[in-house]
């Protein structure tokens, strides 16, 4: 019961932050979340407007760093996949043998 209550309150706060574009946790964001649930526009997906949130130069740097890390991870995963395929046992016709576990 407590978990459900905490989840509901958290959802209302997140909804309030999303609807107002606010980045702070406060009673106002909680109340805005409650208002959003009662508002018609919240229930109608076609009319929902997402407010534009300004990002600071520091946040932009963090976003770019995250994108670079994600890109590097994807490249290394692809390299591992290619290396594994290169070292995989092959049939007589040159195709990779599939193990029974796959």
KOLGU-4560 file (N, C-alpha, C; in nm, 3 decimals, padded with zeros to 5 digits):
<recs>
<n_xx: 00.083 n_yy: -00.119 n_zz: 00.000 ca_xx: 00.000 ca_yy: 00.000 ca_zz: 00.000 c_xx: 00.087 c_yy: 00.125 c_zz: 00.000 mol: A seq: 1 type: UNK>
<n_xx: 00.194 n_yy: 00.122 n_zz: 00.079 ca_xx: 00.285 ca_yy: 00.236 ca_zz: 00.085 c_xx: 00.356 c_yy: 00.257 c_zz: -00.049 mol: A seq: 2 type: UNK>
<n_xx: 00.395 n_yy: 00.145 n_zz: -00.113 ca_xx: 00.461 ca_yy: 00.155 ca_zz: -00.243 c_xx: 00.369 c_yy: 00.220 c_zz: -00.345 mol: A seq: 3 type: UNK>
<n_xx: 00.242 n_yy: 00.183 n_zz: -00.343 ca_xx: 00.145 ca_yy: 00.240 ca_zz: -00.438 c_xx: 00.130 c_yy: 00.389 c_zz: -00.413 mol: A seq: 4 type: UNK>
<n_xx: 00.122 n_yy: 00.429 n_zz: -00.289 ca_xx: 00.107 ca_yy: 00.569 ca_zz: -00.254 c_xx: 00.230 c_yy: 00.649 c_zz: -00.297 mol: A seq: 5 type: UNK>
<n_xx: 00.347 n_yy: 00.595 n_zz: -00.273 ca_xx: 00.471 ca_yy: 00.663 ca_zz: -00.313 c_xx: 00.477 c_yy: 00.674 c_zz: -00.465 mol: A seq: 6 type: UNK>
<n_xx: 00.438 n_yy: 00.567 n_zz: -00.536 ca_xx: 00.439 ca_yy: 00.571 ca_zz: -00.682 c_xx: 00.342 c_yy: 00.676 c_zz: -00.736 mol: A seq: 7 type: UNK>
<n_xx: 00.225 n_yy: 00.686 n_zz: -00.674 ca_xx: 00.125 ca_yy: 00.784 ca_zz: -00.717 c_xx: 00.178 c_yy: 00.926 c_zz: -00.696 mol: A seq: 8 type: UNK>
<n_xx: 00.235 n_yy: 00.952 n_zz: -00.581 ca_xx: 00.288 ca_yy: 01.086 ca_zz: -00.552 c_xx: 00.402 c_yy: 01.120 c_zz: -00.647 mol: A seq: 9 type: UNK>
<n_xx: 00.491 n_yy: 01.025 n_zz: -00.670 ca_xx: 00.602 ca_yy: 01.046 ca_zz: -00.763 c_xx: 00.550 c_yy: 01.074 c_zz: -00.903 mol: A seq: 10 type: UNK>
<n_xx: 00.450 n_yy: 00.998 n_zz: -00.946 ca_xx: 00.392 ca_yy: 01.020 ca_zz: -01.078 c_xx: 00.330 c_yy: 01.158 c_zz: -01.091 mol: A seq: 11 type: UNK>
<n_xx: 00.263 n_yy: 01.204 n_zz: -00.987 ca_xx: 00.203 ca_yy: 01.337 ca_zz: -00.991 c_xx: 00.310 c_yy: 01.446 c_zz: -00.997 mol: A seq: 12 type: UNK>
<n_xx: 00.419 n_yy: 01.427 n_zz: -00.923 ca_xx: 00.528 ca_yy: 01.526 ca_zz: -00.926 c_xx: 00.592 c_yy: 01.529 c_zz: -01.064 mol: A seq: 13 type: UNK>
<n_xx: 00.619 n_yy: 01.411 n_zz: -01.122 ca_xx: 00.680 ca_yy: 01.406 ca_zz: -01.255 c_xx: 00.587 c_yy: 01.467 c_zz: -01.359 mol: A seq: 14 type: UNK>
<n_xx: 00.457 n_yy: 01.438 n_zz: -01.347 ca_xx: 00.360 ca_yy: 01.496 ca_zz: -01.440 c_xx: 00.358 c_yy: 01.647 c_zz: -01.427 mol: A seq: 15 type: UNK>
<n_xx: 00.360 n_yy: 01.698 n_zz: -01.305 ca_xx: 00.364 ca_yy: 01.842 ca_zz: -01.284 c_xx: 00.488 c_yy: 01.905 c_zz: -01.342 mol: A seq: 16 type: UNK>
<n_xx: 00.602 n_yy: 01.838 n_zz: -01.327 ca_xx: 00.727 ca_yy: 01.889 ca_zz: -01.382 c_xx: 00.722 c_yy: 01.889 c_zz: -01.535 mol: A seq: 17 type: UNK>
<n_xx: 00.663 n_yy: 01.785 n_zz: -01.593 ca_xx: 00.655 ca_yy: 01.775 ca_zz: -01.738 c_xx: 00.562 c_yy: 01.881 c_zz: -01.796 mol: A seq: 18 type: UNK>
<n_xx: 00.447 n_yy: 01.899 n_zz: -01.733 ca_xx: 00.348 ca_yy: 01.991 ca_zz: -01.786 c_xx: 00.393 c_yy: 02.137 c_zz: -01.775 mol: A seq: 19 type: UNK>
<n_xx: 00.471 n_yy: 02.171 n_zz: -01.673 ca_xx: 00.513 ca_yy: 02.310 ca_zz: -01.655 c_xx: 00.654 c_yy: 02.336 c_zz: -01.706 mol: A seq: 20 type: UNK>
<n_xx: 00.730 n_yy: 02.232 n_zz: -01.735 ca_xx: 00.868 ca_yy: 02.251 ca_zz: -01.778 c_xx: 00.959 c_yy: 02.284 c_zz: -01.662 mol: A seq: 21 type: UNK>
<n_xx: 00.912 n_yy: 02.262 n_zz: -01.540 ca_xx: 00.989 ca_yy: 02.296 ca_zz: -01.420 c_xx: 01.095 c_yy: 02.189 c_zz: -01.395 mol: A seq: 22 type: UNK>
<n_xx: 01.206 n_yy: 02.233 n_zz: -01.335 ca_xx: 01.313 ca_yy: 02.138 ca_zz: -01.302 c_xx: 01.329 c_yy: 02.122 c_zz: -01.152 mol: A seq: 23 type: UNK>
<n_xx: 01.240 n_yy: 02.184 n_zz: -01.074 ca_xx: 01.254 ca_yy: 02.176 ca_zz: -00.930 c_xx: 01.142 c_yy: 02.093 c_zz: -00.868 mol: A seq: 24 type: UNK>
<n_xx: 01.173 n_yy: 02.029 n_zz: -00.759 ca_xx: 01.073 ca_yy: 01.953 ca_zz: -00.685 c_xx: 01.013 c_yy: 02.044 c_zz: -00.579 mol: A seq: 25 type: UNK>
<n_xx: 00.884 n_yy: 02.066 n_zz: -00.588 ca_xx: 00.818 ca_yy: 02.151 ca_zz: -00.489 c_xx: 00.671 c_yy: 02.113 c_zz: -00.480 mol: A seq: 26 type: UNK>
<n_xx: 00.604 n_yy: 02.174 n_zz: -00.387 ca_xx: 00.460 ca_yy: 02.152 ca_zz: -00.370 c_xx: 00.386 c_yy: 02.197 c_zz: -00.496 mol: A seq: 27 type: UNK>
<n_xx: 00.435 n_yy: 02.305 n_zz: -00.559 ca_xx: 00.370 ca_yy: 02.357 ca_zz: -00.679 c_xx: 00.371 c_yy: 02.254 c_zz: -00.792 mol: A seq: 28 type: UNK>
<n_xx: 00.483 n_yy: 02.183 n_zz: -00.810 ca_xx: 00.488 ca_yy: 02.083 ca_zz: -00.917 c_xx: 00.393 c_yy: 01.968 c_zz: -00.885 mol: A seq: 29 type: UNK>
<n_xx: 00.381 n_yy: 01.933 n_zz: -00.757 ca_xx: 00.287 ca_yy: 01.829 ca_zz: -00.716 c_xx: 00.144 c_yy: 01.873 c_zz: -00.746 mol: A seq: 30 type: UNK>
<n_xx: 00.111 n_yy: 01.997 n_zz: -00.713 ca_xx: -00.024 ca_yy: 02.049 ca_zz: -00.738 c_xx: -00.051 c_yy: 02.060 c_zz: -00.888 mol: A seq: 31 type: UNK>
<n_xx: 00.051 n_yy: 02.098 n_zz: -00.965 ca_xx: 00.034 ca_yy: 02.104 ca_zz: -01.110 c_xx: 00.010 c_yy: 01.965 c_zz: -01.168 mol: A seq: 32 type: UNK>
<n_xx: 00.071 n_yy: 01.863 n_zz: -01.108 ca_xx: 00.047 ca_yy: 01.726 ca_zz: -01.151 c_xx: -00.097 c_yy: 01.686 c_zz: -01.126 mol: A seq: 33 type: UNK>
<n_xx: -00.151 n_yy: 01.725 n_zz: -01.012 ca_xx: -00.292 ca_yy: 01.695 ca_zz: -00.981 c_xx: -00.383 c_yy: 01.769 c_zz: -01.079 mol: A seq: 34 type: UNK>
<n_xx: -00.352 n_yy: 01.896 n_zz: -01.106 ca_xx: -00.432 ca_yy: 01.974 ca_zz: -01.202 c_xx: -00.426 c_yy: 01.911 c_zz: -01.340 mol: A seq: 35 type: UNK>
<n_xx: -00.310 n_yy: 01.860 n_zz: -01.378 ca_xx: -00.295 ca_yy: 01.799 ca_zz: -01.510 c_xx: -00.383 c_yy: 01.676 c_zz: -01.523 mol: A seq: 36 type: UNK>
<n_xx: -00.397 n_yy: 01.599 n_zz: -01.417 ca_xx: -00.483 ca_yy: 01.481 ca_zz: -01.423 c_xx: -00.629 c_yy: 01.521 c_zz: -01.439 mol: A seq: 37 type: UNK>
<n_xx: -00.667 n_yy: 01.636 n_zz: -01.384 ca_xx: -00.806 ca_yy: 01.681 ca_zz: -01.395 c_xx: -00.832 c_yy: 01.758 c_zz: -01.524 mol: A seq: 38 type: UNK>
<n_xx: -00.728 n_yy: 01.798 n_zz: -01.593 ca_xx: -00.742 ca_yy: 01.880 ca_zz: -01.712 c_xx: -00.775 c_yy: 01.793 c_zz: -01.833 mol: A seq: 39 type: UNK>
<n_xx: -00.866 n_yy: 01.840 n_zz: -01.918 ca_xx: -00.907 ca_yy: 01.763 ca_zz: -02.037 c_xx: -00.792 c_yy: 01.737 c_zz: -02.131 mol: A seq: 40 type: UNK>
<n_xx: -00.706 n_yy: 01.837 n_zz: -02.147 ca_xx: -00.599 ca_yy: 01.828 ca_zz: -02.245 c_xx: -00.502 c_yy: 01.715 c_zz: -02.211 mol: A seq: 41 type: UNK>
<n_xx: -00.489 n_yy: 01.683 n_zz: -02.084 ca_xx: -00.400 ca_yy: 01.574 ca_zz: -02.044 c_xx: -00.448 c_yy: 01.441 c_zz: -02.100 mol: A seq: 42 type: UNK>
<n_xx: -00.580 n_yy: 01.421 n_zz: -02.102 ca_xx: -00.636 ca_yy: 01.295 ca_zz: -02.149 c_xx: -00.642 c_yy: 01.285 c_zz: -02.301 mol: A seq: 43 type: UNK>
<n_xx: -00.642 n_yy: 01.398 n_zz: -02.371 ca_xx: -00.649 ca_yy: 01.398 ca_zz: -02.517 c_xx: -00.507 c_yy: 01.412 c_zz: -02.572 mol: A seq: 44 type: UNK>
<n_xx: -00.452 n_yy: 01.303 n_zz: -02.623 ca_xx: -00.314 ca_yy: 01.301 ca_zz: -02.669 c_xx: -00.290 c_yy: 01.395 c_zz: -02.787 mol: A seq: 45 type: UNK>
<n_xx: -00.392 n_yy: 01.416 n_zz: -02.872 ca_xx: -00.372 ca_yy: 01.496 ca_zz: -02.992 c_xx: -00.354 c_yy: 01.644 c_zz: -02.961 mol: A seq: 46 type: UNK>
<n_xx: -00.409 n_yy: 01.693 n_zz: -02.851 ca_xx: -00.399 ca_yy: 01.834 ca_zz: -02.816 c_xx: -00.287 c_yy: 01.864 c_zz: -02.718 mol: A seq: 47 type: UNK>
<n_xx: -00.213 n_yy: 01.763 n_zz: -02.676 ca_xx: -00.112 ca_yy: 01.782 ca_zz: -02.572 c_xx: 00.007 c_yy: 01.860 c_zz: -02.628 mol: A seq: 48 type: UNK>
<n_xx: 00.047 n_yy: 01.964 n_zz: -02.557 ca_xx: 00.159 ca_yy: 02.047 ca_zz: -02.597 c_xx: 00.270 c_yy: 02.028 c_zz: -02.495 mol: A seq: 49 type: UNK>
<n_xx: 00.390 n_yy: 01.997 n_zz: -02.544 ca_xx: 00.504 ca_yy: 01.980 ca_zz: -02.455 c_xx: 00.581 c_yy: 02.112 c_zz: -02.453 mol: A seq: 50 type: UNK>
<n_xx: 00.597 n_yy: 02.173 n_zz: -02.337 ca_xx: 00.666 ca_yy: 02.301 ca_zz: -02.332 c_xx: 00.815 c_yy: 02.285 c_zz: -02.362 mol: A seq: 51 type: UNK>
<n_xx: 00.872 n_yy: 02.387 n_zz: -02.427 ca_xx: 01.014 ca_yy: 02.383 ca_zz: -02.459 c_xx: 01.092 c_yy: 02.424 c_zz: -02.335 mol: A seq: 52 type: UNK>
<n_xx: 01.189 n_yy: 02.342 n_zz: -02.299 ca_xx: 01.271 ca_yy: 02.369 ca_zz: -02.181 c_xx: 01.409 c_yy: 02.414 c_zz: -02.230 mol: A seq: 53 type: UNK>
<n_xx: 01.452 n_yy: 02.528 n_zz: -02.183 ca_xx: 01.583 ca_yy: 02.580 ca_zz: -02.221 c_xx: 01.692 c_yy: 02.499 c_zz: -02.149 mol: A seq: 54 type: UNK>
<n_xx: 01.798 n_yy: 02.468 n_zz: -02.222 ca_xx: 01.910 ca_yy: 02.397 ca_zz: -02.161 c_xx: 02.027 c_yy: 02.493 c_zz: -02.148 mol: A seq: 55 type: UNK>
<n_xx: 02.098 n_yy: 02.480 n_zz: -02.039 ca_xx: 02.215 ca_yy: 02.565 ca_zz: -02.015 c_xx: 02.334 c_yy: 02.507 c_zz: -02.091 mol: A seq: 56 type: UNK>
<n_xx: 02.437 n_yy: 02.588 n_zz: -02.113 ca_xx: 02.557 ca_yy: 02.537 ca_zz: -02.181 c_xx: 02.618 c_yy: 02.416 c_zz: -02.110 mol: A seq: 57 type: UNK>
<n_xx: 02.610 n_yy: 02.414 n_zz: -01.975 ca_xx: 02.665 ca_yy: 02.300 ca_zz: -01.900 c_xx: 02.585 c_yy: 02.173 c_zz: -01.930 mol: A seq: 58 type: UNK>
<n_xx: 02.452 n_yy: 02.188 n_zz: -01.936 ca_xx: 02.367 ca_yy: 02.072 ca_zz: -01.967 c_xx: 02.392 c_yy: 02.024 c_zz: -02.110 mol: A seq: 59 type: UNK>
<n_xx: 02.415 n_yy: 02.117 n_zz: -02.201 ca_xx: 02.444 ca_yy: 02.079 ca_zz: -02.340 c_xx: 02.574 c_yy: 01.999 c_zz: -02.348 mol: A seq: 60 type: UNK>
<n_xx: 02.675 n_yy: 02.041 n_zz: -02.270 ca_xx: 02.802 ca_yy: 01.968 ca_zz: -02.266 c_xx: 02.780 c_yy: 01.827 c_zz: -02.212 mol: A seq: 61 type: UNK>
<n_xx: 02.697 n_yy: 01.815 n_zz: -02.107 ca_xx: 02.669 ca_yy: 01.682 ca_zz: -02.050 c_xx: 02.596 c_yy: 01.594 c_zz: -02.152 mol: A seq: 62 type: UNK>
<n_xx: 02.501 n_yy: 01.653 n_zz: -02.224 ca_xx: 02.427 ca_yy: 01.577 ca_zz: -02.326 c_xx: 02.521 c_yy: 01.529 c_zz: -02.434 mol: A seq: 63 type: UNK>
<n_xx: 02.611 n_yy: 01.616 n_zz: -02.480 ca_xx: 02.707 ca_yy: 01.578 ca_zz: -02.584 c_xx: 02.801 c_yy: 01.467 c_zz: -02.532 mol: A seq: 64 type: UNK>
<n_xx: 02.843 n_yy: 01.477 n_zz: -02.405 ca_xx: 02.930 ca_yy: 01.375 ca_zz: -02.348 c_xx: 02.858 c_yy: 01.240 c_zz: -02.343 mol: A seq: 65 type: UNK>
<n_xx: 02.731 n_yy: 01.242 n_zz: -02.305 ca_xx: 02.652 ca_yy: 01.118 ca_zz: -02.299 c_xx: 02.636 c_yy: 01.059 c_zz: -02.439 mol: A seq: 66 type: UNK>
<n_xx: 02.610 n_yy: 01.144 n_zz: -02.539 ca_xx: 02.597 ca_yy: 01.097 ca_zz: -02.677 c_xx: 02.727 c_yy: 01.033 c_zz: -02.725 mol: A seq: 67 type: UNK>
<n_xx: 02.841 n_yy: 01.096 n_zz: -02.690 ca_xx: 02.971 ca_yy: 01.042 ca_zz: -02.731 c_xx: 02.996 c_yy: 00.906 c_zz: -02.665 mol: A seq: 68 type: UNK>
<n_xx: 02.965 n_yy: 00.896 n_zz: -02.536 ca_xx: 02.985 ca_yy: 00.769 ca_zz: -02.465 c_xx: 02.896 c_yy: 00.661 c_zz: -02.526 mol: A seq: 69 type: UNK>
<n_xx: 02.770 n_yy: 00.694 n_zz: -02.554 ca_xx: 02.677 ca_yy: 00.598 ca_zz: -02.614 c_xx: 02.728 c_yy: 00.553 c_zz: -02.752 mol: A seq: 70 type: UNK>
<n_xx: 02.778 n_yy: 00.650 n_zz: -02.830 ca_xx: 02.830 ca_yy: 00.617 ca_zz: -02.962 c_xx: 02.953 c_yy: 00.526 c_zz: -02.951 mol: A seq: 71 type: UNK>
<n_xx: 03.043 n_yy: 00.558 n_zz: -02.858 ca_xx: 03.162 ca_yy: 00.474 ca_zz: -02.837 c_xx: 03.124 c_yy: 00.333 c_zz: -02.795 mol: A seq: 72 type: UNK>
<n_xx: 03.021 n_yy: 00.322 n_zz: -02.709 ca_xx: 02.976 ca_yy: 00.190 ca_zz: -02.665 c_xx: 02.920 c_yy: 00.111 c_zz: -02.782 mol: A seq: 73 type: UNK>
<n_xx: 02.842 n_yy: 00.177 n_zz: -02.867 ca_xx: 02.784 ca_yy: 00.107 ca_zz: -02.982 c_xx: 02.893 c_yy: 00.061 c_zz: -03.078 mol: A seq: 74 type: UNK>
<n_xx: 02.994 n_yy: 00.145 n_zz: -03.098 ca_xx: 03.105 ca_yy: 00.108 ca_zz: -03.186 c_xx: 03.180 c_yy: -00.012 c_zz: -03.128 mol: A seq: 75 type: UNK>
<n_xx: 03.207 n_yy: -00.010 n_zz: -02.996 ca_xx: 03.280 ca_yy: -00.122 ca_zz: -02.936 c_xx: 03.196 c_yy: -00.250 c_zz: -02.939 mol: A seq: 76 type: UNK>
<n_xx: 03.065 n_yy: -00.239 n_zz: -02.921 ca_xx: 02.979 ca_yy: -00.357 ca_zz: -02.931 c_xx: 02.983 c_yy: -00.415 c_zz: -03.072 mol: A seq: 77 type: UNK>
<n_xx: 02.981 n_yy: -00.327 n_zz: -03.173 ca_xx: 02.986 ca_yy: -00.374 ca_zz: -03.311 c_xx: 03.120 c_yy: -00.440 c_zz: -03.340 mol: A seq: 78 type: UNK>
<n_xx: 03.229 n_yy: -00.383 n_zz: -03.285 ca_xx: 03.361 ca_yy: -00.444 ca_zz: -03.304 c_xx: 03.366 c_yy: -00.582 c_zz: -03.242 mol: A seq: 79 type: UNK>
<n_xx: 03.308 n_yy: -00.597 n_zz: -03.120 ca_xx: 03.305 ca_yy: -00.728 ca_zz: -03.056 c_xx: 03.224 c_yy: -00.827 c_zz: -03.138 mol: A seq: 80 type: UNK>
<n_xx: 03.112 n_yy: -00.781 n_zz: -03.191 ca_xx: 03.026 ca_yy: -00.868 ca_zz: -03.271 c_xx: 03.100 c_yy: -00.913 c_zz: -03.398 mol: A seq: 81 type: UNK>
<n_xx: 03.170 n_yy: -00.818 n_zz: -03.460 ca_xx: 03.246 ca_yy: -00.852 ca_zz: -03.581 c_xx: 03.360 c_yy: -00.949 c_zz: -03.550 mol: A seq: 82 type: UNK>
<n_xx: 03.427 n_yy: -00.926 n_zz: -03.437 ca_xx: 03.538 ca_yy: -01.014 ca_zz: -03.397 c_xx: 03.486 c_yy: -01.154 c_zz: -03.369 mol: A seq: 83 type: UNK>
<n_xx: 03.372 n_yy: -01.162 n_zz: -03.302 ca_xx: 03.312 ca_yy: -01.293 ca_zz: -03.270 c_xx: 03.274 c_yy: -01.365 c_zz: -03.399 mol: A seq: 84 type: UNK>
<n_xx: 03.217 n_yy: -01.290 n_zz: -03.494 ca_xx: 03.178 ca_yy: -01.351 ca_zz: -03.622 c_xx: 03.300 c_yy: -01.398 c_zz: -03.699 mol: A seq: 85 type: UNK>
<n_xx: 03.409 n_yy: -01.321 n_zz: -03.690 ca_xx: 03.531 ca_yy: -01.357 ca_zz: -03.762 c_xx: 03.591 c_yy: -01.486 c_zz: -03.707 mol: A seq: 86 type: UNK>
<n_xx: 03.578 n_yy: -01.506 n_zz: -03.575 ca_xx: 03.638 ca_yy: -01.622 ca_zz: -03.510 c_xx: 03.542 c_yy: -01.740 c_zz: -03.498 mol: A seq: 87 type: UNK>
<n_xx: 03.420 n_yy: -01.727 n_zz: -03.551 ca_xx: 03.322 ca_yy: -01.834 ca_zz: -03.539 c_xx: 03.355 c_yy: -01.949 c_zz: -03.634 mol: A seq: 88 type: UNK>
<n_xx: 03.323 n_yy: -02.073 n_zz: -03.592 ca_xx: 03.345 ca_yy: -02.186 ca_zz: -03.681 c_xx: 03.254 c_yy: -02.177 c_zz: -03.803 mol: A seq: 89 type: UNK>
<n_xx: 03.304 n_yy: -02.225 n_zz: -03.918 ca_xx: 03.230 ca_yy: -02.212 ca_zz: -04.043 c_xx: 03.199 c_yy: -02.350 c_zz: -04.102 mol: A seq: 90 type: UNK>
<n_xx: 03.090 n_yy: -02.355 n_zz: -04.177 ca_xx: 03.055 ca_yy: -02.476 ca_zz: -04.253 c_xx: 03.144 c_yy: -02.485 c_zz: -04.376 mol: A seq: 91 type: UNK>
<n_xx: 03.122 n_yy: -02.592 n_zz: -04.453 ca_xx: 03.200 ca_yy: -02.608 ca_zz: -04.576 c_xx: 03.171 c_yy: -02.497 c_zz: -04.677 mol: A seq: 92 type: UNK>
<n_xx: 03.049 n_yy: -02.445 n_zz: -04.676 ca_xx: 03.013 ca_yy: -02.340 ca_zz: -04.772 c_xx: 03.048 c_yy: -02.200 c_zz: -04.723 mol: A seq: 93 type: UNK>
<n_xx: 03.115 n_yy: -02.188 n_zz: -04.609 ca_xx: 03.162 ca_yy: -02.060 ca_zz: -04.560 c_xx: 03.065 c_yy: -01.989 c_zz: -04.466 mol: A seq: 94 type: UNK>
<n_xx: 02.948 n_yy: -02.046 n_zz: -04.441 ca_xx: 02.852 ca_yy: -01.982 ca_zz: -04.351 c_xx: 02.885 c_yy: -02.016 c_zz: -04.207 mol: A seq: 95 type: UNK>
<n_xx: 02.852 n_yy: -01.923 n_zz: -04.116 ca_xx: 02.880 ca_yy: -01.943 ca_zz: -03.974 c_xx: 02.789 c_yy: -02.053 c_zz: -03.920 mol: A seq: 96 type: UNK>
<n_xx: 02.850 n_yy: -02.146 n_zz: -03.845 ca_xx: 02.773 ca_yy: -02.253 ca_zz: -03.782 c_xx: 02.697 c_yy: -02.195 c_zz: -03.663 mol: A seq: 97 type: UNK>
<n_xx: 02.573 n_yy: -02.236 n_zz: -03.651 ca_xx: 02.493 ca_yy: -02.193 ca_zz: -03.536 c_xx: 02.497 c_yy: -02.302 c_zz: -03.431 mol: A seq: 98 type: UNK>
<n_xx: 02.517 n_yy: -02.260 n_zz: -03.306 ca_xx: 02.515 ca_yy: -02.359 ca_zz: -03.200 c_xx: 02.371 c_yy: -02.394 c_zz: -03.167 mol: A seq: 99 type: UNK>
<n_xx: 02.352 n_yy: -02.504 n_zz: -03.096 ca_xx: 02.217 ca_yy: -02.547 ca_zz: -03.061 c_xx: 02.155 c_yy: -02.456 c_zz: -02.956 mol: A seq: 100 type: UNK>
<n_xx: 02.237 n_yy: -02.380 n_zz: -02.884 ca_xx: 02.187 ca_yy: -02.292 ca_zz: -02.779 c_xx: 02.120 c_yy: -02.166 c_zz: -02.837 mol: A seq: 101 type: UNK>
<n_xx: 02.158 n_yy: -02.123 n_zz: -02.956 ca_xx: 02.105 ca_yy: -01.998 ca_zz: -03.013 c_xx: 01.966 c_yy: -02.014 c_zz: -03.064 mol: A seq: 102 type: UNK>
</recs>
